Amino acid sequence: MTPVAPCLSEEMAALAEFTVFIVDDDPGVLKSLARLVGAAGYATQSFSSAQQFLAAHDHDVPGCVIVDLRMPGIDGRELQAALCDDEDERSIIFVSGTTGFDYSTMTISDDLLEQAEQCFKNIKAALNEAGASLRDVVRVTYVLPVAGDFPKCWPVLRKYLGETRPAAMMISAGLSDPRMHIEIQVTAHRGSSA
């Protein structure tokens, strides 16, 4: 095998032949994921929409797709269906971020724990629609404006992810709406719980 670059080991060169396709409508997320995946040694291709990905997609390039579940136009579930219709056997990793809004009523509780509960209800519903479950979650990121509030959430987190125990990170940062006390983002790999 010819190394991709002289400084890469054969193992790293093999990783570089495997492409991670990243599809997300948020430019910041797209750039961050490309850097993170690239730093792990993988080749990446980034697309700001599912339509852009499908137009450029080459089935013969080995790799997997990291796709945002909620995007304008074709969303993550519809992209999965399109790939399945084309008999593409790529692994698809769903990434979803949600807040404590009850999306059916567009209301939000003032209580942190109720918001955390609602986040998981929203995530669970989205994963179920995609044919996955909370047991498929491999990574979770919690974003709270007040870092000191995080321990208060632990009983809710254990309730939903206690058996799965995915890799986790908590970030203290402002959220786009002052009523929001928590945002939870998960990465799930369908079939990881099997």
GROMACS elastic network, one bead per residue, 0.5 to 0.9 nm:
[ bonds ]
;  ai    aj funct       b0    kb
    1    10     6  0.75457   500
    1    13     6  0.84886   500
    1    14     6  0.86510   500
    2     5     6  0.86109   500
    2    10     6  0.82541   500
    2    13     6  0.80872   500
    3     6     6  0.62363   500
    3     7     6  0.83551   500
    3     8     6  0.65699   500
    3     9     6  0.72571   500
    3    10     6  0.63083   500
    3    12     6  0.85004   500
    3    13     6  0.54803   500
    3    14     6  0.83540   500
    4     7     6  0.85364   500
    4     8     6  0.68656   500
    4     9     6  0.89760   500
    4    10     6  0.86760   500
    4    12     6  0.84827   500
    4    13     6  0.54232   500
    4    14     6  0.85527   500
    4    16     6  0.73010   500
    4    17     6  0.84504   500
    5     8     6  0.55063   500
    5     9     6  0.86230   500
    5    13     6  0.75936   500
    6     9     6  0.80099   500
    8    11     6  0.78202   500
    8    12     6  0.55778   500
    8    13     6  0.59842   500
    8    41     6  0.89121   500
    9    12     6  0.51183   500
    9    13     6  0.61480   500
    9    14     6  0.86436   500
   10    14     6  0.61835   500
   10    15     6  0.86813   500
   11    14     6  0.51623   500
   11    15     6  0.64309   500
   11    16     6  0.88103   500
   12    15     6  0.50283   500
   12    16     6  0.62811   500
   12    17     6  0.89039   500
   12    40     6  0.86485   500
   12    41     6  0.58209   500
   12    42     6  0.78902   500
   13    16     6  0.50177   500
   13    17     6  0.65951   500
   13    41     6  0.78870   500
   13    42     6  0.86672   500
   14    17     6  0.52743   500
   14    18     6  0.69229   500
   14    41     6  0.89415   500
   14    42     6  0.86428   500
   15    18     6  0.52483   500
   15    19     6  0.79729   500
   15    40     6  0.85579   500
   15    41     6  0.59029   500
   15    42     6  0.51551   500
   15    43     6  0.73771   500
   16    19     6  0.68487   500
   16    38     6  0.86514   500
   16    41     6  0.59214   500
   16    44     6  0.85435   500
   17    42     6  0.74097   500
   17    43     6  0.67116   500
   17    61     6  0.85018   500
   17    62     6  0.74314   500
   17    63     6  0.83893   500
   18    42     6  0.63239   500
   18    43     6  0.63783   500
   18    44     6  0.85348   500
   18    61     6  0.76263   500
   18    62     6  0.53402   500
   18    64     6  0.81096   500
   19    42     6  0.62003   500
   19    44     6  0.53195   500
   19    45     6  0.70883   500
   19    61     6  0.71090   500
   19    62     6  0.61363   500
   19    64     6  0.67288   500
   19    65     6  0.85914   500
   20    34     6  0.85491   500
   20    37     6  0.75660   500
   20    38     6  0.87876   500
   20    42     6  0.67156   500
   20    43     6  0.62588   500
   20    45     6  0.64817   500
   20    46     6  0.85211   500
   20    62     6  0.85937   500
   20    63     6  0.53771   500
   20    64     6  0.51538   500
   20    65     6  0.58104   500
   20    66     6  0.71074   500
   21    34     6  0.88764   500
   21    43     6  0.86334   500
   21    44     6  0.57647   500
   21    46     6  0.59658   500
   21    47     6  0.76327   500
   21    53     6  0.82102   500
   21    63     6  0.71878   500
   21    64     6  0.61244   500
   21    66     6  0.61184   500
   21    67     6  0.81444   500
   22    30     6  0.67612   500
   22    33     6  0.74505   500
   22    34     6  0.71713   500
   22    44     6  0.71612   500
   22    45     6  0.61752   500
   22    47     6  0.61036   500
   22    48     6  0.83791   500
   22    53     6  0.86627   500
   22    64     6  0.86598   500
   22    65     6  0.58890   500
   22    67     6  0.59782   500
   22    68     6  0.85352   500
   23    30     6  0.71373   500
   23    45     6  0.86414   500
   23    46     6  0.60565   500
   23    48     6  0.58038   500
   23    49     6  0.60025   500
   23    50     6  0.63491   500
   23    52     6  0.87525   500
   23    53     6  0.70438   500
   23    65     6  0.73838   500
   23    66     6  0.61791   500
   23    68     6  0.63487   500
   23    76     6  0.85487   500
   24    27     6  0.72994   500
   24    29     6  0.69893   500
   24    30     6  0.57753   500
   24    46     6  0.80281   500
   24    47     6  0.65902   500
   24    48     6  0.52089   500
   24    49     6  0.61243   500
   24    50     6  0.79089   500
   24    66     6  0.82889   500
   24    67     6  0.60196   500
   24    68     6  0.51656   500
   24    69     6  0.85542   500
   24    70     6  0.86778   500
   24    71     6  0.71764   500
   25    28     6  0.89369   500
   25    29     6  0.81407   500
   25    30     6  0.74946   500
   25    47     6  0.79072   500
   25    49     6  0.57117   500
   25    50     6  0.87074   500
   25    68     6  0.76436   500
   25    70     6  0.87704   500
   25    71     6  0.61544   500
   25    72     6  0.77519   500
   26    29     6  0.53993   500
   26    30     6  0.61759   500
   26    31     6  0.87366   500
   26    48     6  0.72246   500
   26    68     6  0.89752   500
   26    71     6  0.88609   500
   27    31     6  0.61063   500
   27    32     6  0.85324   500
   27    48     6  0.71438   500
   28    31     6  0.52372   500
   28    32     6  0.60819   500
   28    33     6  0.85310   500
   29    32     6  0.50850   500
   29    33     6  0.59537   500
   29    34     6  0.83756   500
   30    33     6  0.53944   500
   30    34     6  0.61268   500
   30    35     6  0.86822   500
   30    46     6  0.66361   500
   30    47     6  0.77505   500
   30    48     6  0.74896   500
   31    34     6  0.51734   500
   31    35     6  0.62425   500
   31    36     6  0.86680   500
   31    46     6  0.80741   500
   32    35     6  0.51926   500
   32    36     6  0.61347   500
   32    37     6  0.85859   500
   33    36     6  0.50162   500
   33    37     6  0.59339   500
   33    38     6  0.81490   500
   33    66     6  0.89223   500
   34    37     6  0.53128   500
   34    38     6  0.57502   500
   34    39     6  0.83312   500
   34    43     6  0.87809   500
   34    44     6  0.62013   500
   34    45     6  0.76830   500
   34    46     6  0.70367   500
   35    38     6  0.50354   500
   35    39     6  0.59201   500
   35    40     6  0.86565   500
   35    44     6  0.87777   500
   36    39     6  0.51806   500
   36    40     6  0.65882   500
   37    40     6  0.51618   500
   37    41     6  0.68762   500
   37    42     6  0.59430   500
   37    43     6  0.78012   500
   37    44     6  0.71936   500
   38    41     6  0.51800   500
   38    43     6  0.60098   500
   38    44     6  0.64086   500
   39    42     6  0.72935   500
   46    53     6  0.81013   500
   47    50     6  0.72011   500
   47    51     6  0.86803   500
   47    52     6  0.60566   500
   47    53     6  0.56119   500
   48    51     6  0.85526   500
   48    52     6  0.68244   500
   48    53     6  0.78932   500
   49    52     6  0.52280   500
   49    53     6  0.64270   500
   49    54     6  0.87734   500
   49    71     6  0.74322   500
   49    72     6  0.79178   500
   49    73     6  0.78391   500
   49    74     6  0.75499   500
   49    75     6  0.84277   500
   50    54     6  0.60939   500
   50    55     6  0.85402   500
   50    67     6  0.83477   500
   50    71     6  0.82260   500
   50    72     6  0.89948   500
   50    73     6  0.77455   500
   50    74     6  0.57269   500
   50    75     6  0.69091   500
   50    76     6  0.75660   500
   50    78     6  0.86777   500
   50    79     6  0.62747   500
   51    54     6  0.51970   500
   51    55     6  0.61603   500
   51    56     6  0.87435   500
   51    73     6  0.78086   500
   51    74     6  0.67180   500
   51    79     6  0.85164   500
   52    55     6  0.52505   500
   52    56     6  0.64262   500
   52    57     6  0.84591   500
   53    56     6  0.53378   500
   53    57     6  0.56407   500
   54    57     6  0.50399   500
   54    58     6  0.85704   500
   54    79     6  0.81637   500
   54    82     6  0.85061   500
   54    83     6  0.86069   500
   55    58     6  0.89444   500
   57    60     6  0.89515   500
   57    61     6  0.85362   500
   58    61     6  0.58152   500
   58    62     6  0.89900   500
   59    62     6  0.75436   500
   59    88     6  0.67431   500
   59    89     6  0.89966   500
   59    90     6  0.88711   500
   62    90     6  0.82226   500
   63    90     6  0.67386   500
   63    91     6  0.79389   500
   64    89     6  0.89557   500
   64    90     6  0.52173   500
   64    91     6  0.51418   500
   64    92     6  0.61452   500
   64    93     6  0.79485   500
   65    90     6  0.69440   500
   65    91     6  0.64976   500
   65    92     6  0.50451   500
   65    93     6  0.63296   500
   65    94     6  0.87101   500
   66    91     6  0.86743   500
   66    92     6  0.60864   500
   66    94     6  0.63778   500
   66    95     6  0.72742   500
   67    70     6  0.88485   500
   67    75     6  0.85835   500
   67    76     6  0.58220   500
   67    79     6  0.84262   500
   67    92     6  0.72506   500
   67    93     6  0.63318   500
   67    94     6  0.55682   500
   67    95     6  0.62385   500
   67    96     6  0.89644   500
   68    71     6  0.65734   500
   68    75     6  0.73798   500
   68    76     6  0.56670   500
   68    93     6  0.86006   500
   68    94     6  0.61247   500
   68    95     6  0.50418   500
   68    96     6  0.62587   500
   68    97     6  0.88263   500
   69    75     6  0.58721   500
   69    77     6  0.64939   500
   69    94     6  0.59282   500
   69    95     6  0.58938   500
   69    96     6  0.56432   500
   69    97     6  0.86963   500
   69   126     6  0.80144   500
   69   127     6  0.89823   500
   69   130     6  0.87393   500
   70    74     6  0.86893   500
   70    75     6  0.53575   500
   70    76     6  0.62535   500
   70    77     6  0.84513   500
   70    95     6  0.87132   500
   70    96     6  0.72137   500
   70    97     6  0.88333   500
   71    74     6  0.66728   500
   71    76     6  0.70702   500
   72    75     6  0.63862   500
   74    77     6  0.80553   500
   74    78     6  0.57412   500
   74    79     6  0.63680   500
   75    78     6  0.53231   500
   75    79     6  0.61716   500
   75    80     6  0.87041   500
   76    79     6  0.50288   500
   76    80     6  0.61972   500
   76    81     6  0.86679   500
   76    94     6  0.72467   500
   76    95     6  0.87914   500
   76   130     6  0.85350   500
   77    80     6  0.50533   500
   77    81     6  0.62698   500
   77    82     6  0.86774   500
   77    94     6  0.87051   500
   77   129     6  0.79754   500
   77   130     6  0.59607   500
   78    82     6  0.61420   500
   78    83     6  0.86382   500
   79    82     6  0.50050   500
   79    83     6  0.62302   500
   79    84     6  0.85657   500
   80    83     6  0.51657   500
   80    84     6  0.61425   500
   80    85     6  0.85679   500
   80    92     6  0.72972   500
   80   130     6  0.86072   500
   81    85     6  0.60237   500
   81    86     6  0.85849   500
   82    85     6  0.50411   500
   82    86     6  0.63240   500
   82    87     6  0.86758   500
   82    88     6  0.87245   500
   83    86     6  0.50637   500
   83    87     6  0.62656   500
   83    88     6  0.51633   500
   83    89     6  0.76732   500
   83    90     6  0.79661   500
   84    88     6  0.55954   500
   84    89     6  0.71541   500
   84    90     6  0.88118   500
   85    88     6  0.75476   500
   86    89     6  0.88685   500
   91   189     6  0.78587   500
   91   190     6  0.79504   500
   92   188     6  0.88783   500
   92   189     6  0.67202   500
   92   190     6  0.71357   500
   93   187     6  0.66838   500
   93   188     6  0.57621   500
   93   190     6  0.68442   500
   94   127     6  0.81684   500
   94   130     6  0.84280   500
   94   186     6  0.80376   500
   94   187     6  0.57055   500
   94   188     6  0.53553   500
   94   189     6  0.65324   500
   94   190     6  0.79212   500
   95   185     6  0.71140   500
   95   186     6  0.56737   500
   95   188     6  0.65236   500
   95   189     6  0.89784   500
   96   123     6  0.70734   500
   96   126     6  0.80815   500
   96   127     6  0.86437   500
   96   184     6  0.82271   500
   96   185     6  0.54458   500
   96   186     6  0.54685   500
   96   187     6  0.66861   500
   96   188     6  0.85260   500
   97   119     6  0.86247   500
   97   123     6  0.77388   500
   97   141     6  0.86954   500
   97   183     6  0.68256   500
   97   184     6  0.55326   500
   97   186     6  0.63433   500
   97   187     6  0.89165   500
   98   101     6  0.80019   500
   98   118     6  0.89495   500
   98   119     6  0.57303   500
   98   120     6  0.82763   500
   98   122     6  0.69169   500
   98   123     6  0.68623   500
   98   182     6  0.87216   500
   98   183     6  0.55853   500
   98   184     6  0.54859   500
   98   185     6  0.62595   500
   98   186     6  0.88073   500
   99   102     6  0.85970   500
   99   108     6  0.88444   500
   99   115     6  0.71164   500
   99   116     6  0.78019   500
   99   118     6  0.76061   500
   99   119     6  0.53125   500
   99   120     6  0.89389   500
   99   122     6  0.82567   500
   99   180     6  0.68708   500
   99   181     6  0.82220   500
   99   182     6  0.61623   500
   99   184     6  0.64029   500
   99   185     6  0.87704   500
  100   103     6  0.87426   500
  100   107     6  0.85792   500
  100   108     6  0.59940   500
  100   109     6  0.73678   500
  100   112     6  0.84286   500
  100   114     6  0.74287   500
  100   116     6  0.60738   500
  100   117     6  0.74307   500
  100   120     6  0.84363   500
  100   122     6  0.81587   500
  100   180     6  0.68236   500
  100   181     6  0.78508   500
  100   182     6  0.68930   500
  100   183     6  0.70722   500
  100   184     6  0.87569   500
  101   104     6  0.86185   500
  101   105     6  0.81990   500
  101   106     6  0.58717   500
  101   107     6  0.55302   500
  101   109     6  0.75991   500
  101   115     6  0.71019   500
  101   118     6  0.67547   500
  101   119     6  0.73516   500
  101   122     6  0.84270   500
  101   180     6  0.82005   500
  102   105     6  0.57312   500
  102   106     6  0.53362   500
  102   107     6  0.54670   500
  102   108     6  0.61782   500
  102   109     6  0.87524   500
  102   115     6  0.88112   500
  102   118     6  0.65104   500
  102   119     6  0.83383   500
  102   121     6  0.87354   500
  102   122     6  0.75637   500
  103   107     6  0.72076   500
  103   108     6  0.88914   500
  103   122     6  0.78108   500
  104   107     6  0.81603   500
  105   108     6  0.87295   500
  108   111     6  0.86830   500
  108   114     6  0.87216   500
  108   115     6  0.70582   500
  108   118     6  0.86868   500
  108   179     6  0.75009   500
  108   180     6  0.78092   500
  109   112     6  0.77113   500
  109   114     6  0.64120   500
  109   115     6  0.61692   500
  109   179     6  0.81904   500
  109   180     6  0.86892   500
  110   114     6  0.78963   500
  110   115     6  0.76127   500
  110   179     6  0.68071   500
  110   180     6  0.80088   500
  110   181     6  0.80547   500
  111   114     6  0.53496   500
  111   115     6  0.62567   500
  111   116     6  0.87827   500
  111   181     6  0.80439   500
  112   115     6  0.50767   500
  112   116     6  0.62425   500
  112   117     6  0.87071   500
  112   149     6  0.82191   500
  112   152     6  0.82386   500
  112   153     6  0.75712   500
  112   180     6  0.83527   500
  112   181     6  0.57696   500
  112   182     6  0.70768   500
  113   117     6  0.61757   500
  113   118     6  0.85751   500
  113   152     6  0.74893   500
  113   153     6  0.60399   500
  113   155     6  0.88694   500
  113   156     6  0.70618   500
  114   117     6  0.50231   500
  114   118     6  0.61531   500
  114   119     6  0.85900   500
  115   118     6  0.50188   500
  115   119     6  0.61050   500
  115   120     6  0.87539   500
  115   180     6  0.78560   500
  115   181     6  0.71849   500
  115   182     6  0.68659   500
  115   183     6  0.86400   500
  116   119     6  0.50340   500
  116   120     6  0.64930   500
  116   121     6  0.87441   500
  116   153     6  0.69891   500
  116   156     6  0.68068   500
  116   157     6  0.79665   500
  116   181     6  0.84811   500
  116   182     6  0.66185   500
  116   183     6  0.78739   500
  116   184     6  0.79180   500
  117   120     6  0.53387   500
  117   121     6  0.63130   500
  117   122     6  0.87584   500
  117   156     6  0.64598   500
  117   157     6  0.85220   500
  117   160     6  0.87487   500
  118   122     6  0.60956   500
  118   123     6  0.85099   500
  119   122     6  0.51647   500
  119   123     6  0.61521   500
  119   124     6  0.85096   500
  119   182     6  0.82470   500
  119   183     6  0.71791   500
  119   184     6  0.64845   500
  120   124     6  0.58090   500
  120   125     6  0.83720   500
  120   134     6  0.87389   500
  120   156     6  0.88167   500
  120   157     6  0.86537   500
  120   160     6  0.71434   500
  120   184     6  0.79197   500
  121   124     6  0.51207   500
  121   125     6  0.61442   500
  121   126     6  0.86635   500
  122   125     6  0.52412   500
  122   126     6  0.62693   500
  122   127     6  0.86677   500
  123   126     6  0.51428   500
  123   127     6  0.60825   500
  123   128     6  0.84696   500
  123   133     6  0.88566   500
  123   134     6  0.79578   500
  123   184     6  0.84965   500
  123   185     6  0.84790   500
  123   186     6  0.79514   500
  124   127     6  0.51842   500
  124   128     6  0.60199   500
  124   129     6  0.86217   500
  124   132     6  0.85833   500
  124   133     6  0.63483   500
  124   134     6  0.61506   500
  125   128     6  0.50922   500
  125   129     6  0.62686   500
  125   130     6  0.87695   500
  125   133     6  0.85066   500
  126   129     6  0.51805   500
  126   130     6  0.64718   500
  126   131     6  0.89248   500
  126   132     6  0.85501   500
  126   133     6  0.87497   500
  127   130     6  0.50073   500
  127   131     6  0.63333   500
  127   133     6  0.53128   500
  127   134     6  0.71600   500
  127   136     6  0.87535   500
  127   188     6  0.81107   500
  128   131     6  0.50817   500
  128   132     6  0.52101   500
  128   133     6  0.56238   500
  128   134     6  0.85334   500
  129   132     6  0.73938   500
  130   133     6  0.84425   500
  130   190     6  0.85224   500
  131   190     6  0.73963   500
  132   135     6  0.78682   500
  132   136     6  0.62984   500
  132   137     6  0.87529   500
  132   188     6  0.77077   500
  132   189     6  0.79103   500
  132   190     6  0.54190   500
  132   191     6  0.72598   500
  133   136     6  0.54539   500
  133   137     6  0.73585   500
  133   188     6  0.80867   500
  133   190     6  0.79273   500
  133   193     6  0.86821   500
  134   137     6  0.53514   500
  134   160     6  0.73424   500
  134   161     6  0.71165   500
  134   164     6  0.77483   500
  134   188     6  0.77173   500
  135   138     6  0.82487   500
  135   161     6  0.76395   500
  135   163     6  0.78468   500
  135   164     6  0.56647   500
  135   188     6  0.83423   500
  135   191     6  0.88540   500
  135   192     6  0.76851   500
  135   193     6  0.55824   500
  135   194     6  0.89940   500
  136   164     6  0.78623   500
  136   166     6  0.89760   500
  136   187     6  0.83674   500
  136   188     6  0.50646   500
  136   189     6  0.55226   500
  136   190     6  0.57707   500
  136   191     6  0.63628   500
  136   192     6  0.51685   500
  136   193     6  0.52154   500
  136   194     6  0.85322   500
  137   140     6  0.73594   500
  137   161     6  0.82957   500
  137   164     6  0.72402   500
  137   165     6  0.85112   500
  137   166     6  0.62737   500
  137   167     6  0.89213   500
  137   186     6  0.64439   500
  137   187     6  0.56777   500
  137   189     6  0.64821   500
  137   190     6  0.83663   500
  137   192     6  0.78710   500
  137   193     6  0.83752   500
  138   164     6  0.78914   500
  138   165     6  0.79065   500
  138   167     6  0.62165   500
  138   168     6  0.86785   500
  138   186     6  0.76065   500
  138   187     6  0.58786   500
  138   188     6  0.54453   500
  138   189     6  0.67619   500
  138   192     6  0.78517   500
  139   165     6  0.86267   500
  139   168     6  0.57281   500
  139   169     6  0.83378   500
  139   185     6  0.83310   500
  139   186     6  0.56790   500
  139   187     6  0.51051   500
  139   188     6  0.70022   500
  140   166     6  0.65306   500
  140   167     6  0.62616   500
  140   169     6  0.65282   500
  140   170     6  0.85581   500
  140   184     6  0.70226   500
  140   185     6  0.56257   500
  140   187     6  0.63706   500
  140   188     6  0.88631   500
  141   167     6  0.85279   500
  141   168     6  0.56725   500
  141   170     6  0.56919   500
  141   171     6  0.73523   500
  141   183     6  0.82148   500
  141   184     6  0.58097   500
  141   185     6  0.50819   500
  141   186     6  0.63801   500
  141   187     6  0.88042   500
  142   150     6  0.85267   500
  142   168     6  0.77632   500
  142   169     6  0.62487   500
  142   171     6  0.61059   500
  142   172     6  0.83572   500
  142   182     6  0.69845   500
  142   183     6  0.59013   500
  142   185     6  0.64896   500
  142   186     6  0.88081   500
  143   146     6  0.89365   500
  143   147     6  0.85506   500
  143   169     6  0.85866   500
  143   170     6  0.58488   500
  143   172     6  0.56912   500
  143   173     6  0.63154   500
  143   174     6  0.81904   500
  143   175     6  0.79670   500
  143   181     6  0.84331   500
  143   182     6  0.56423   500
  143   183     6  0.50590   500
  143   184     6  0.63492   500
  143   185     6  0.81967   500
  144   147     6  0.59902   500
  144   148     6  0.88391   500
  144   149     6  0.75166   500
  144   150     6  0.71829   500
  144   170     6  0.75668   500
  144   171     6  0.64038   500
  144   173     6  0.59732   500
  144   174     6  0.71585   500
  144   175     6  0.76265   500
  144   180     6  0.85051   500
  144   181     6  0.59221   500
  144   183     6  0.66444   500
  144   184     6  0.89001   500
  145   149     6  0.85208   500
  145   171     6  0.82971   500
  145   172     6  0.52102   500
  145   175     6  0.66264   500
  145   180     6  0.84627   500
  145   181     6  0.64394   500
  145   182     6  0.72575   500
  146   149     6  0.56503   500
  146   150     6  0.76294   500
  146   172     6  0.62078   500
  146   173     6  0.76729   500
  146   174     6  0.84174   500
  146   181     6  0.78380   500
  146   182     6  0.89830   500
  147   150     6  0.57031   500
  147   151     6  0.86292   500
  147   170     6  0.81457   500
  147   171     6  0.74987   500
  147   172     6  0.52509   500
  147   173     6  0.83798   500
  148   151     6  0.69427   500
  148   152     6  0.82775   500
  149   152     6  0.55276   500
  149   153     6  0.71979   500
  149   181     6  0.88021   500
  150   153     6  0.54366   500
  150   154     6  0.70992   500
  150   170     6  0.79576   500
  150   182     6  0.89364   500
  151   154     6  0.53625   500
  151   155     6  0.84696   500
  152   155     6  0.73548   500
  152   156     6  0.86116   500
  153   156     6  0.55316   500
  153   157     6  0.62752   500
  153   158     6  0.87776   500
  154   158     6  0.60225   500
  154   159     6  0.84769   500
  155   158     6  0.51919   500
  155   159     6  0.61877   500
  155   160     6  0.89397   500
  156   159     6  0.50230   500
  156   160     6  0.65348   500
  156   161     6  0.85535   500
  157   160     6  0.54468   500
  157   161     6  0.57451   500
  157   162     6  0.68666   500
  158   161     6  0.52498   500
  158   163     6  0.77933   500
  158   165     6  0.85080   500
  159   162     6  0.58621   500
  159   163     6  0.84900   500
  160   163     6  0.79081   500
  160   164     6  0.84114   500
  161   164     6  0.51524   500
  161   165     6  0.56854   500
  161   166     6  0.73770   500
  162   165     6  0.55725   500
  162   166     6  0.88191   500
  163   166     6  0.89599   500
  164   193     6  0.83715   500
  165   168     6  0.81892   500
  174   177     6  0.84729   500
  174   178     6  0.81779   500
  175   178     6  0.67058   500
  175   179     6  0.87240   500
  175   180     6  0.65531   500
  175   181     6  0.77895   500
  175   182     6  0.79276   500
  175   183     6  0.78652   500
  176   179     6  0.88435   500
  176   180     6  0.77495   500
  177   180     6  0.56216   500
  177   181     6  0.88780   500
  178   181     6  0.75709   500
  180   183     6  0.75125   500
  188   191     6  0.88834   500
  188   192     6  0.79100   500
  189   192     6  0.55342   500
  189   193     6  0.84985   500
  190   193     6  0.77720   500
  190   194     6  0.89615   500
  191   194     6  0.53906   500
